[in-house]
Amino acid sequence: MSDACLFCKIFAGQIPTTKIYEDEKVLGFKDINPLAAKHFLFIHKEHTPTFSQMMEIDPQQALDVLKAIKKYVADSKMEEEGFRIVVNQGHFGGQTVAHTHFHLLGGSPLGPFGEQGK
């Protein structure tokens, strides 16, 4: 955990959020600035600033997050309806929080990649 990290503070309970999923390794919650009808963030509870660092330090973390997303979409209608998973890295990639996070988007038809519908 990083004391300065927004997402670490969220899973530590220091900042409130609307949780949609939690297990011992992963937390899923609603994005506060949704880009789709359903827009959730999934994070590993171990802090890594970027996806590249996550894959270098402990690639199992990415698998933990993807398994959590799979479980969530299977338990909801998102698996049937369809969804998109996005990981941003760095300034050009649109990453705004330095804690690796996976965006899960769906709930309505999404346009071509790069154009998000609400």
Backbone as XML, in Angstrom:
<?xml version="1.0"?>
<chain id="A" units="angstrom">
  <residue number="1" name="MET">
    <atom name="N" x="0.839" y="-1.184" z="0.000"/>
    <atom name="CA" x="0.000" y="0.000" z="0.000"/>
    <atom name="C" x="0.876" y="1.238" z="0.000"/>
  </residue>
  <residue number="2" name="SER">
    <atom name="N" x="0.447" y="2.223" z="-0.767"/>
    <atom name="CA" x="1.131" y="3.509" z="-0.802"/>
    <atom name="C" x="0.273" y="4.521" z="-0.052"/>
  </residue>
  <residue number="3" name="ASP">
    <atom name="N" x="0.859" y="5.200" z="0.916"/>
    <atom name="CA" x="0.113" y="6.166" z="1.724"/>
    <atom name="C" x="-0.464" y="7.319" z="0.906"/>
  </residue>
  <residue number="4" name="ALA">
    <atom name="N" x="0.167" y="7.648" z="-0.215"/>
    <atom name="CA" x="-0.276" y="8.771" z="-1.029"/>
    <atom name="C" x="-1.245" y="8.357" z="-2.136"/>
  </residue>
  <residue number="5" name="CYS">
    <atom name="N" x="-1.457" y="7.071" z="-2.335"/>
    <atom name="CA" x="-2.241" y="6.570" z="-3.469"/>
    <atom name="C" x="-3.744" y="6.626" z="-3.187"/>
  </residue>
  <residue number="6" name="LEU">
    <atom name="N" x="-4.472" y="7.259" z="-4.088"/>
    <atom name="CA" x="-5.922" y="7.376" z="-3.969"/>
    <atom name="C" x="-6.593" y="6.006" z="-3.871"/>
  </residue>
  <residue number="7" name="PHE">
    <atom name="N" x="-6.204" y="5.075" z="-4.744"/>
    <atom name="CA" x="-6.849" y="3.757" z="-4.743"/>
    <atom name="C" x="-6.476" y="2.941" z="-3.515"/>
  </residue>
  <residue number="8" name="CYS">
    <atom name="N" x="-5.253" y="3.083" z="-3.031"/>
    <atom name="CA" x="-4.881" y="2.400" z="-1.785"/>
    <atom name="C" x="-5.714" y="2.925" z="-0.622"/>
  </residue>
  <residue number="9" name="LYS">
    <atom name="N" x="-5.986" y="4.228" z="-0.628"/>
    <atom name="CA" x="-6.833" y="4.814" z="0.417"/>
    <atom name="C" x="-8.264" y="4.306" z="0.309"/>
  </residue>
  <residue number="10" name="ILE">
    <atom name="N" x="-8.734" y="4.086" z="-0.912"/>
    <atom name="CA" x="-10.084" y="3.558" z="-1.100"/>
    <atom name="C" x="-10.196" y="2.155" z="-0.518"/>
  </residue>
  <residue number="11" name="PHE">
    <atom name="N" x="-9.263" y="1.255" z="-0.876"/>
    <atom name="CA" x="-9.434" y="-0.108" z="-0.351"/>
    <atom name="C" x="-9.119" y="-0.196" z="1.129"/>
  </residue>
  <residue number="12" name="ALA">
    <atom name="N" x="-8.382" y="0.781" z="1.677"/>
    <atom name="CA" x="-8.138" y="0.812" z="3.124"/>
    <atom name="C" x="-9.330" y="1.394" z="3.887"/>
  </residue>
  <residue number="13" name="GLY">
    <atom name="N" x="-10.340" y="1.879" z="3.154"/>
    <atom name="CA" x="-11.531" y="2.438" z="3.795"/>
    <atom name="C" x="-11.395" y="3.883" z="4.205"/>
  </residue>
  <residue number="14" name="GLN">
    <atom name="N" x="-10.319" y="4.557" z="3.795"/>
    <atom name="CA" x="-10.107" y="5.962" z="4.153"/>
    <atom name="C" x="-10.902" y="6.913" z="3.256"/>
  </residue>
  <residue number="15" name="ILE">
    <atom name="N" x="-11.283" y="6.448" z="2.072"/>
    <atom name="CA" x="-12.082" y="7.224" z="1.134"/>
    <atom name="C" x="-13.272" y="6.353" z="0.746"/>
  </residue>
  <residue number="16" name="PRO">
    <atom name="N" x="-14.492" y="6.878" z="0.867"/>
    <atom name="CA" x="-15.664" y="6.058" z="0.544"/>
    <atom name="C" x="-15.792" y="5.804" z="-0.955"/>
  </residue>
  <residue number="17" name="THR">
    <atom name="N" x="-16.376" y="4.662" z="-1.283"/>
    <atom name="CA" x="-16.634" y="4.299" z="-2.673"/>
    <atom name="C" x="-17.820" y="3.347" z="-2.700"/>
  </residue>
  <residue number="18" name="THR">
    <atom name="N" x="-18.340" y="3.117" z="-3.881"/>
    <atom name="CA" x="-19.412" y="2.144" z="-4.054"/>
    <atom name="C" x="-18.787" y="0.859" z="-4.571"/>
  </residue>
  <residue number="19" name="LYS">
    <atom name="N" x="-18.587" y="-0.085" z="-3.665"/>
    <atom name="CA" x="-17.970" y="-1.367" z="-4.022"/>
    <atom name="C" x="-18.964" y="-2.234" z="-4.774"/>
  </residue>
  <residue number="20" name="ILE">
    <atom name="N" x="-18.453" y="-2.915" z="-5.793"/>
    <atom name="CA" x="-19.282" y="-3.873" z="-6.522"/>
    <atom name="C" x="-18.715" y="-5.286" z="-6.404"/>
  </residue>
  <residue number="21" name="TYR">
    <atom name="N" x="-17.443" y="-5.380" z="-5.973"/>
    <atom name="CA" x="-16.776" y="-6.673" z="-5.862"/>
    <atom name="C" x="-15.625" y="-6.533" z="-4.876"/>
  </residue>
  <residue number="22" name="GLU">
    <atom name="N" x="-15.409" y="-7.575" z="-4.074"/>
    <atom name="CA" x="-14.216" y="-7.604" z="-3.237"/>
    <atom name="C" x="-13.899" y="-9.036" z="-2.847"/>
  </residue>
  <residue number="23" name="ASP">
    <atom name="N" x="-12.629" y="-9.360" z="-2.924"/>
    <atom name="CA" x="-12.119" y="-10.607" z="-2.367"/>
    <atom name="C" x="-10.817" y="-10.260" z="-1.644"/>
  </residue>
  <residue number="24" name="GLU">
    <atom name="N" x="-10.047" y="-11.253" z="-1.269"/>
    <atom name="CA" x="-8.845" y="-10.983" z="-0.468"/>
    <atom name="C" x="-7.760" y="-10.232" z="-1.248"/>
  </residue>
  <residue number="25" name="LYS">
    <atom name="N" x="-7.822" y="-10.247" z="-2.595"/>
    <atom name="CA" x="-6.768" y="-9.636" z="-3.398"/>
    <atom name="C" x="-7.222" y="-8.471" z="-4.266"/>
  </residue>
  <residue number="26" name="VAL">
    <atom name="N" x="-8.513" y="-8.413" z="-4.589"/>
    <atom name="CA" x="-9.005" y="-7.475" z="-5.606"/>
    <atom name="C" x="-10.225" y="-6.713" z="-5.096"/>
  </residue>
  <residue number="27" name="LEU">
    <atom name="N" x="-10.316" y="-5.457" z="-5.517"/>
    <atom name="CA" x="-11.474" y="-4.616" z="-5.214"/>
    <atom name="C" x="-12.019" y="-4.069" z="-6.522"/>
  </residue>
  <residue number="28" name="GLY">
    <atom name="N" x="-13.339" y="-4.122" z="-6.680"/>
    <atom name="CA" x="-14.024" y="-3.515" z="-7.815"/>
    <atom name="C" x="-14.981" y="-2.459" z="-7.291"/>
  </residue>
  <residue number="29" name="PHE">
    <atom name="N" x="-15.023" y="-1.306" z="-7.961"/>
    <atom name="CA" x="-15.891" y="-0.220" z="-7.509"/>
    <atom name="C" x="-16.310" y="0.646" z="-8.685"/>
  </residue>
  <residue number="30" name="LYS">
    <atom name="N" x="-17.372" y="1.448" z="-8.470"/>
    <atom name="CA" x="-17.888" y="2.318" z="-9.520"/>
    <atom name="C" x="-16.913" y="3.462" z="-9.782"/>
  </residue>
  <residue number="31" name="ASP">
    <atom name="N" x="-16.726" y="3.781" z="-11.059"/>
    <atom name="CA" x="-15.917" y="4.935" z="-11.449"/>
    <atom name="C" x="-16.709" y="6.201" z="-11.139"/>
  </residue>
  <residue number="32" name="ILE">
    <atom name="N" x="-16.054" y="7.209" z="-10.568"/>
    <atom name="CA" x="-16.780" y="8.435" z="-10.210"/>
    <atom name="C" x="-17.049" y="9.330" z="-11.426"/>
  </residue>
  <residue number="33" name="ASN">
    <atom name="N" x="-16.371" y="9.075" z="-12.534"/>
    <atom name="CA" x="-16.612" y="9.803" z="-13.783"/>
    <atom name="C" x="-16.871" y="8.793" z="-14.905"/>
  </residue>
  <residue number="34" name="PRO">
    <atom name="N" x="-18.051" y="8.154" z="-14.875"/>
    <atom name="CA" x="-18.295" y="7.060" z="-15.814"/>
    <atom name="C" x="-18.299" y="7.508" z="-17.273"/>
  </residue>
  <residue number="35" name="LEU">
    <atom name="N" x="-17.732" y="6.651" z="-18.113"/>
    <atom name="CA" x="-17.700" y="6.874" z="-19.553"/>
    <atom name="C" x="-18.636" y="5.927" z="-20.290"/>
  </residue>
  <residue number="36" name="ALA">
    <atom name="N" x="-19.405" y="5.149" z="-19.537"/>
    <atom name="CA" x="-20.374" y="4.213" z="-20.094"/>
    <atom name="C" x="-21.476" y="4.028" z="-19.064"/>
  </residue>
  <residue number="37" name="ALA">
    <atom name="N" x="-22.580" y="3.415" z="-19.486"/>
    <atom name="CA" x="-23.697" y="3.182" z="-18.562"/>
    <atom name="C" x="-23.234" y="2.418" z="-17.327"/>
  </residue>
  <residue number="38" name="LYS">
    <atom name="N" x="-22.357" y="1.445" z="-17.538"/>
    <atom name="CA" x="-21.718" y="0.728" z="-16.436"/>
    <atom name="C" x="-20.222" y="0.927" z="-16.610"/>
  </residue>
  <residue number="39" name="HIS">
    <atom name="N" x="-19.590" y="1.533" z="-15.625"/>
    <atom name="CA" x="-18.142" y="1.782" z="-15.677"/>
    <atom name="C" x="-17.576" y="1.518" z="-14.294"/>
  </residue>
  <residue number="40" name="PHE">
    <atom name="N" x="-16.811" y="0.445" z="-14.201"/>
    <atom name="CA" x="-16.245" y="0.020" z="-12.933"/>
    <atom name="C" x="-14.732" y="-0.048" z="-13.039"/>
  </residue>
  <residue number="41" name="LEU">
    <atom name="N" x="-14.071" y="0.097" z="-11.909"/>
    <atom name="CA" x="-12.624" y="-0.057" z="-11.833"/>
    <atom name="C" x="-12.319" y="-1.266" z="-10.973"/>
  </residue>
  <residue number="42" name="PHE">
    <atom name="N" x="-11.352" y="-2.059" z="-11.401"/>
    <atom name="CA" x="-10.881" y="-3.206" z="-10.633"/>
    <atom name="C" x="-9.402" y="-2.993" z="-10.361"/>
  </residue>
  <residue number="43" name="ILE">
    <atom name="N" x="-9.029" y="-3.109" z="-9.083"/>
    <atom name="CA" x="-7.631" y="-2.911" z="-8.692"/>
    <atom name="C" x="-7.167" y="-4.097" z="-7.847"/>
  </residue>
  <residue number="44" name="HIS">
    <atom name="N" x="-5.881" y="-4.378" z="-7.949"/>
    <atom name="CA" x="-5.269" y="-5.334" z="-7.038"/>
    <atom name="C" x="-4.930" y="-4.575" z="-5.764"/>
  </residue>
  <residue number="45" name="LYS">
    <atom name="N" x="-5.042" y="-5.220" z="-4.633"/>
    <atom name="CA" x="-4.770" y="-4.556" z="-3.356"/>
    <atom name="C" x="-3.282" y="-4.322" z="-3.114"/>
  </residue>
  <residue number="46" name="GLU">
    <atom name="N" x="-2.436" y="-4.988" z="-3.880"/>
    <atom name="CA" x="-0.994" y="-4.707" z="-3.825"/>
    <atom name="C" x="-0.730" y="-3.545" z="-4.771"/>
  </residue>
  <residue number="47" name="HIS">
    <atom name="N" x="-0.067" y="-2.533" z="-4.296"/>
    <atom name="CA" x="0.172" y="-1.329" z="-5.096"/>
    <atom name="C" x="1.262" y="-1.538" z="-6.140"/>
  </residue>
  <residue number="48" name="THR">
    <atom name="N" x="0.907" y="-1.309" z="-7.385"/>
    <atom name="CA" x="1.885" y="-1.165" z="-8.469"/>
    <atom name="C" x="1.432" y="0.029" z="-9.298"/>
  </residue>
  <residue number="49" name="PRO">
    <atom name="N" x="2.346" y="0.953" z="-9.612"/>
    <atom name="CA" x="1.960" y="2.188" z="-10.300"/>
    <atom name="C" x="1.496" y="2.008" z="-11.743"/>
  </residue>
  <residue number="50" name="THR">
    <atom name="N" x="2.070" y="1.056" z="-12.480"/>
    <atom name="CA" x="1.710" y="0.880" z="-13.886"/>
    <atom name="C" x="1.536" y="-0.594" z="-14.208"/>
  </residue>
  <residue number="51" name="PHE">
    <atom name="N" x="0.868" y="-0.840" z="-15.321"/>
    <atom name="CA" x="0.674" y="-2.214" z="-15.778"/>
    <atom name="C" x="2.019" y="-2.884" z="-16.065"/>
  </residue>
  <residue number="52" name="SER">
    <atom name="N" x="2.937" y="-2.157" z="-16.691"/>
    <atom name="CA" x="4.264" y="-2.736" z="-16.983"/>
    <atom name="C" x="4.972" y="-3.154" z="-15.710"/>
  </residue>
  <residue number="53" name="GLN">
    <atom name="N" x="4.888" y="-2.322" z="-14.676"/>
    <atom name="CA" x="5.517" y="-2.677" z="-13.400"/>
    <atom name="C" x="4.815" y="-3.864" z="-12.762"/>
  </residue>
  <residue number="54" name="MET">
    <atom name="N" x="3.492" y="-3.920" z="-12.874"/>
    <atom name="CA" x="2.749" y="-5.060" z="-12.339"/>
    <atom name="C" x="3.232" y="-6.348" z="-13.002"/>
  </residue>
  <residue number="55" name="MET">
    <atom name="N" x="3.379" y="-6.324" z="-14.310"/>
    <atom name="CA" x="3.795" y="-7.520" z="-15.037"/>
    <atom name="C" x="5.243" y="-7.892" z="-14.732"/>
  </residue>
  <residue number="56" name="GLU">
    <atom name="N" x="6.066" y="-6.908" z="-14.417"/>
    <atom name="CA" x="7.464" y="-7.181" z="-14.079"/>
    <atom name="C" x="7.602" y="-7.703" z="-12.655"/>
  </residue>
  <residue number="57" name="ILE">
    <atom name="N" x="6.883" y="-7.084" z="-11.719"/>
    <atom name="CA" x="7.013" y="-7.418" z="-10.297"/>
    <atom name="C" x="6.272" y="-8.712" z="-9.950"/>
  </residue>
  <residue number="58" name="ASP">
    <atom name="N" x="5.000" y="-8.806" z="-10.390"/>
    <atom name="CA" x="4.181" y="-9.964" z="-10.026"/>
    <atom name="C" x="3.034" y="-10.121" z="-11.019"/>
  </residue>
  <residue number="59" name="PRO">
    <atom name="N" x="3.260" y="-10.789" z="-12.149"/>
    <atom name="CA" x="2.206" y="-10.932" z="-13.158"/>
    <atom name="C" x="0.955" y="-11.656" z="-12.648"/>
  </residue>
  <residue number="60" name="GLN">
    <atom name="N" x="1.079" y="-12.376" z="-11.540"/>
    <atom name="CA" x="-0.089" y="-13.036" z="-10.957"/>
    <atom name="C" x="-1.158" y="-12.006" z="-10.570"/>
  </residue>
  <residue number="61" name="GLN">
    <atom name="N" x="-0.732" y="-10.792" z="-10.245"/>
    <atom name="CA" x="-1.698" y="-9.743" z="-9.888"/>
    <atom name="C" x="-2.666" y="-9.482" z="-11.042"/>
  </residue>
  <residue number="62" name="ALA">
    <atom name="N" x="-2.155" y="-9.422" z="-12.270"/>
    <atom name="CA" x="-3.022" y="-9.190" z="-13.429"/>
    <atom name="C" x="-4.020" y="-10.339" z="-13.570"/>
  </residue>
  <residue number="63" name="LEU">
    <atom name="N" x="-3.550" y="-11.556" z="-13.375"/>
    <atom name="CA" x="-4.440" y="-12.711" z="-13.453"/>
    <atom name="C" x="-5.495" y="-12.653" z="-12.349"/>
  </residue>
  <residue number="64" name="ASP">
    <atom name="N" x="-5.102" y="-12.243" z="-11.142"/>
    <atom name="CA" x="-6.064" y="-12.097" z="-10.040"/>
    <atom name="C" x="-7.175" y="-11.121" z="-10.422"/>
  </residue>
  <residue number="65" name="VAL">
    <atom name="N" x="-6.787" y="-9.989" z="-11.012"/>
    <atom name="CA" x="-7.773" y="-8.966" z="-11.392"/>
    <atom name="C" x="-8.668" y="-9.489" z="-12.507"/>
  </residue>
  <residue number="66" name="LEU">
    <atom name="N" x="-8.086" y="-10.120" z="-13.513"/>
    <atom name="CA" x="-8.892" y="-10.636" z="-14.621"/>
    <atom name="C" x="-9.848" y="-11.741" z="-14.160"/>
  </residue>
  <residue number="67" name="LYS">
    <atom name="N" x="-9.415" y="-12.578" z="-13.232"/>
    <atom name="CA" x="-10.316" y="-13.604" z="-12.681"/>
    <atom name="C" x="-11.468" y="-12.954" z="-11.918"/>
  </residue>
  <residue number="68" name="ALA">
    <atom name="N" x="-11.187" y="-11.881" z="-11.195"/>
    <atom name="CA" x="-12.235" y="-11.162" z="-10.468"/>
    <atom name="C" x="-13.241" y="-10.545" z="-11.442"/>
  </residue>
  <residue number="69" name="ILE">
    <atom name="N" x="-12.731" y="-9.953" z="-12.517"/>
    <atom name="CA" x="-13.624" y="-9.387" z="-13.524"/>
    <atom name="C" x="-14.477" y="-10.488" z="-14.145"/>
  </residue>
  <residue number="70" name="LYS">
    <atom name="N" x="-13.873" y="-11.617" z="-14.463"/>
    <atom name="CA" x="-14.624" y="-12.745" z="-15.035"/>
    <atom name="C" x="-15.742" y="-13.183" z="-14.101"/>
  </residue>
  <residue number="71" name="LYS">
    <atom name="N" x="-15.432" y="-13.283" z="-12.813"/>
    <atom name="CA" x="-16.449" y="-13.676" z="-11.841"/>
    <atom name="C" x="-17.569" y="-12.642" z="-11.799"/>
  </residue>
  <residue number="72" name="TYR">
    <atom name="N" x="-17.205" y="-11.359" z="-11.771"/>
    <atom name="CA" x="-18.210" y="-10.303" z="-11.704"/>
    <atom name="C" x="-19.118" y="-10.313" z="-12.937"/>
  </residue>
  <residue number="73" name="VAL">
    <atom name="N" x="-18.538" y="-10.382" z="-14.133"/>
    <atom name="CA" x="-19.380" y="-10.342" z="-15.338"/>
    <atom name="C" x="-20.235" y="-11.596" z="-15.459"/>
  </residue>
  <residue number="74" name="ALA">
    <atom name="N" x="-19.743" y="-12.729" z="-14.948"/>
    <atom name="CA" x="-20.538" y="-13.955" z="-14.970"/>
    <atom name="C" x="-21.727" y="-13.863" z="-14.013"/>
  </residue>
  <residue number="75" name="ASP">
    <atom name="N" x="-21.546" y="-13.164" z="-12.890"/>
    <atom name="CA" x="-22.606" y="-13.020" z="-11.893"/>
    <atom name="C" x="-23.599" y="-11.910" z="-12.246"/>
  </residue>
  <residue number="76" name="SER">
    <atom name="N" x="-23.274" y="-11.112" z="-13.238"/>
    <atom name="CA" x="-24.157" y="-10.024" z="-13.681"/>
    <atom name="C" x="-24.551" y="-10.289" z="-15.129"/>
  </residue>
  <residue number="77" name="LYS">
    <atom name="N" x="-25.341" y="-9.423" z="-15.720"/>
    <atom name="CA" x="-25.741" y="-9.591" z="-17.112"/>
    <atom name="C" x="-24.664" y="-9.113" z="-18.079"/>
  </residue>
  <residue number="78" name="MET">
    <atom name="N" x="-23.572" y="-8.606" z="-17.567"/>
    <atom name="CA" x="-22.550" y="-8.054" z="-18.451"/>
    <atom name="C" x="-21.937" y="-9.109" z="-19.364"/>
  </residue>
  <residue number="79" name="GLU">
    <atom name="N" x="-21.819" y="-10.340" z="-18.896"/>
    <atom name="CA" x="-21.242" y="-11.387" z="-19.736"/>
    <atom name="C" x="-22.118" y="-11.635" z="-20.958"/>
  </residue>
  <residue number="80" name="GLU">
    <atom name="N" x="-23.429" y="-11.633" z="-20.763"/>
    <atom name="CA" x="-24.364" y="-11.844" z="-21.867"/>
    <atom name="C" x="-24.415" y="-10.638" z="-22.796"/>
  </residue>
  <residue number="81" name="GLU">
    <atom name="N" x="-24.402" y="-9.440" z="-22.217"/>
    <atom name="CA" x="-24.559" y="-8.208" z="-22.997"/>
    <atom name="C" x="-23.293" y="-7.829" z="-23.761"/>
  </residue>
  <residue number="82" name="GLY">
    <atom name="N" x="-22.159" y="-8.124" z="-23.177"/>
    <atom name="CA" x="-20.878" y="-7.714" z="-23.740"/>
    <atom name="C" x="-20.270" y="-6.592" z="-22.915"/>
  </residue>
  <residue number="83" name="PHE">
    <atom name="N" x="-18.975" y="-6.449" z="-23.023"/>
    <atom name="CA" x="-18.258" y="-5.473" z="-22.209"/>
    <atom name="C" x="-16.900" y="-5.195" z="-22.833"/>
  </residue>
  <residue number="84" name="ARG">
    <atom name="N" x="-16.222" y="-4.215" z="-22.268"/>
    <atom name="CA" x="-14.865" y="-3.862" z="-22.697"/>
    <atom name="C" x="-14.001" y="-3.734" z="-21.451"/>
  </residue>
  <residue number="85" name="ILE">
    <atom name="N" x="-12.752" y="-4.208" z="-21.546"/>
    <atom name="CA" x="-11.766" y="-4.045" z="-20.473"/>
    <atom name="C" x="-10.637" y="-3.184" z="-21.034"/>
  </residue>
  <residue number="86" name="VAL">
    <atom name="N" x="-10.261" y="-2.148" z="-20.284"/>
    <atom name="CA" x="-9.213" y="-1.226" z="-20.729"/>
    <atom name="C" x="-8.232" y="-1.008" z="-19.587"/>
  </residue>
  <residue number="87" name="VAL">
    <atom name="N" x="-6.942" y="-1.008" z="-19.912"/>
    <atom name="CA" x="-5.900" y="-0.648" z="-18.957"/>
    <atom name="C" x="-5.121" y="0.515" z="-19.574"/>
  </residue>
  <residue number="88" name="ASN">
    <atom name="N" x="-5.077" y="1.633" z="-18.882"/>
    <atom name="CA" x="-4.327" y="2.795" z="-19.347"/>
    <atom name="C" x="-2.971" y="2.826" z="-18.664"/>
  </residue>
  <residue number="89" name="GLN">
    <atom name="N" x="-1.959" y="3.269" z="-19.388"/>
    <atom name="CA" x="-0.633" y="3.421" z="-18.775"/>
    <atom name="C" x="0.004" y="4.711" z="-19.255"/>
  </residue>
  <residue number="90" name="GLY">
    <atom name="N" x="0.444" y="5.499" z="-18.289"/>
    <atom name="CA" x="1.185" y="6.717" z="-18.586"/>
    <atom name="C" x="0.315" y="7.837" z="-19.133"/>
  </residue>
  <residue number="91" name="HIS">
    <atom name="N" x="0.947" y="8.985" z="-19.293"/>
    <atom name="CA" x="0.248" y="10.198" z="-19.730"/>
    <atom name="C" x="-0.437" y="10.000" z="-21.079"/>
  </residue>
  <residue number="92" name="PHE">
    <atom name="N" x="0.282" y="9.509" z="-22.082"/>
    <atom name="CA" x="-0.304" y="9.326" z="-23.407"/>
    <atom name="C" x="-1.389" y="8.262" z="-23.408"/>
  </residue>
  <residue number="93" name="GLY">
    <atom name="N" x="-1.314" y="7.316" z="-22.473"/>
    <atom name="CA" x="-2.334" y="6.268" z="-22.367"/>
    <atom name="C" x="-3.562" y="6.697" z="-21.600"/>
  </residue>
  <residue number="94" name="GLY">
    <atom name="N" x="-3.512" y="7.880" z="-20.983"/>
    <atom name="CA" x="-4.671" y="8.387" z="-20.250"/>
    <atom name="C" x="-4.735" y="7.957" z="-18.796"/>
  </residue>
  <residue number="95" name="GLN">
    <atom name="N" x="-3.635" y="7.431" z="-18.248"/>
    <atom name="CA" x="-3.631" y="7.017" z="-16.842"/>
    <atom name="C" x="-3.613" y="8.251" z="-15.955"/>
  </residue>
  <residue number="96" name="THR">
    <atom name="N" x="-4.583" y="8.345" z="-15.029"/>
    <atom name="CA" x="-4.680" y="9.509" z="-14.140"/>
    <atom name="C" x="-4.399" y="9.177" z="-12.680"/>
  </residue>
  <residue number="97" name="VAL">
    <atom name="N" x="-4.404" y="7.891" z="-12.318"/>
    <atom name="CA" x="-4.067" y="7.460" z="-10.958"/>
    <atom name="C" x="-2.933" y="6.447" z="-11.077"/>
  </residue>
  <residue number="98" name="ALA">
    <atom name="N" x="-1.857" y="6.676" z="-10.334"/>
    <atom name="CA" x="-0.665" y="5.816" z="-10.418"/>
    <atom name="C" x="-0.824" y="4.559" z="-9.562"/>
  </residue>
  <residue number="99" name="HIS">
    <atom name="N" x="-1.839" y="3.793" z="-9.861"/>
    <atom name="CA" x="-2.091" y="2.470" z="-9.275"/>
    <atom name="C" x="-2.750" y="1.686" z="-10.405"/>
  </residue>
  <residue number="100" name="THR">
    <atom name="N" x="-2.154" y="0.601" z="-10.826"/>
    <atom name="CA" x="-2.679" y="-0.152" z="-11.958"/>
    <atom name="C" x="-4.146" y="-0.478" z="-11.728"/>
  </residue>
  <residue number="101" name="HIS">
    <atom name="N" x="-4.960" y="-0.123" z="-12.699"/>
    <atom name="CA" x="-6.393" y="-0.395" z="-12.599"/>
    <atom name="C" x="-6.950" y="-0.768" z="-13.964"/>
  </residue>
  <residue number="102" name="PHE">
    <atom name="N" x="-7.959" y="-1.623" z="-13.920"/>
    <atom name="CA" x="-8.611" y="-2.139" z="-15.107"/>
    <atom name="C" x="-10.012" y="-1.541" z="-15.163"/>
  </residue>
  <residue number="103" name="HIS">
    <atom name="N" x="-10.342" y="-0.891" z="-16.265"/>
    <atom name="CA" x="-11.679" y="-0.339" z="-16.471"/>
    <atom name="C" x="-12.552" y="-1.426" z="-17.081"/>
  </residue>
  <residue number="104" name="LEU">
    <atom name="N" x="-13.730" y="-1.621" z="-16.517"/>
    <atom name="CA" x="-14.735" y="-2.526" z="-17.065"/>
    <atom name="C" x="-15.901" y="-1.654" z="-17.504"/>
  </residue>
  <residue number="105" name="LEU">
    <atom name="N" x="-16.193" y="-1.661" z="-18.805"/>
    <atom name="CA" x="-17.235" y="-0.805" z="-19.362"/>
    <atom name="C" x="-18.291" y="-1.635" z="-20.067"/>
  </residue>
  <residue number="106" name="GLY">
    <atom name="N" x="-19.543" y="-1.218" z="-19.950"/>
    <atom name="CA" x="-20.641" y="-1.905" z="-20.616"/>
    <atom name="C" x="-21.959" y="-1.267" z="-20.241"/>
  </residue>
  <residue number="107" name="GLY">
    <atom name="N" x="-23.019" y="-2.065" z="-20.326"/>
    <atom name="CA" x="-24.342" y="-1.584" z="-19.937"/>
    <atom name="C" x="-25.143" y="-0.968" z="-21.065"/>
  </residue>
  <residue number="108" name="SER">
    <atom name="N" x="-24.500" y="-0.654" z="-22.163"/>
    <atom name="CA" x="-25.140" y="-0.135" z="-23.366"/>
    <atom name="C" x="-24.151" y="-0.343" z="-24.508"/>
  </residue>
  <residue number="109" name="PRO">
    <atom name="N" x="-24.621" y="-0.244" z="-25.746"/>
    <atom name="CA" x="-23.686" y="-0.434" z="-26.860"/>
    <atom name="C" x="-22.530" y="0.570" z="-26.801"/>
  </residue>
  <residue number="110" name="LEU">
    <atom name="N" x="-21.327" y="0.068" z="-26.945"/>
    <atom name="CA" x="-20.139" y="0.921" z="-26.983"/>
    <atom name="C" x="-19.766" y="1.141" z="-28.437"/>
  </residue>
  <residue number="111" name="GLY">
    <atom name="N" x="-19.378" y="2.338" z="-28.749"/>
    <atom name="CA" x="-18.963" y="2.645" z="-30.108"/>
    <atom name="C" x="-17.612" y="2.028" z="-30.411"/>
  </residue>
  <residue number="112" name="PRO">
    <atom name="N" x="-17.080" y="2.313" z="-31.573"/>
    <atom name="CA" x="-15.747" y="1.829" z="-31.899"/>
    <atom name="C" x="-14.760" y="2.271" z="-30.811"/>
  </residue>
  <residue number="113" name="PHE">
    <atom name="N" x="-13.715" y="1.490" z="-30.637"/>
    <atom name="CA" x="-12.744" y="1.785" z="-29.581"/>
    <atom name="C" x="-12.308" y="3.233" z="-29.680"/>
  </residue>
  <residue number="114" name="GLY">
    <atom name="N" x="-12.288" y="3.914" z="-28.533"/>
    <atom name="CA" x="-11.920" y="5.322" z="-28.488"/>
    <atom name="C" x="-13.139" y="6.232" z="-28.407"/>
  </residue>
  <residue number="115" name="GLU">
    <atom name="N" x="-14.314" y="5.710" z="-28.739"/>
    <atom name="CA" x="-15.549" y="6.468" z="-28.614"/>
    <atom name="C" x="-16.429" y="5.745" z="-27.608"/>
  </residue>
  <residue number="116" name="GLN">
    <atom name="N" x="-16.661" y="6.357" z="-26.459"/>
    <atom name="CA" x="-17.470" y="5.716" z="-25.415"/>
    <atom name="C" x="-18.880" y="6.273" z="-25.444"/>
  </residue>
  <residue number="117" name="GLY">
    <atom name="N" x="-19.866" y="5.380" z="-25.424"/>
    <atom name="CA" x="-21.259" y="5.793" z="-25.330"/>
    <atom name="C" x="-21.714" y="5.774" z="-23.889"/>
  </residue>
  <residue number="118" name="LYS">
    <atom name="N" x="-22.706" y="6.552" z="-23.572"/>
    <atom name="CA" x="-23.284" y="6.555" z="-22.223"/>
    <atom name="C" x="-24.649" y="5.935" z="-22.242"/>
  </residue>
</chain>
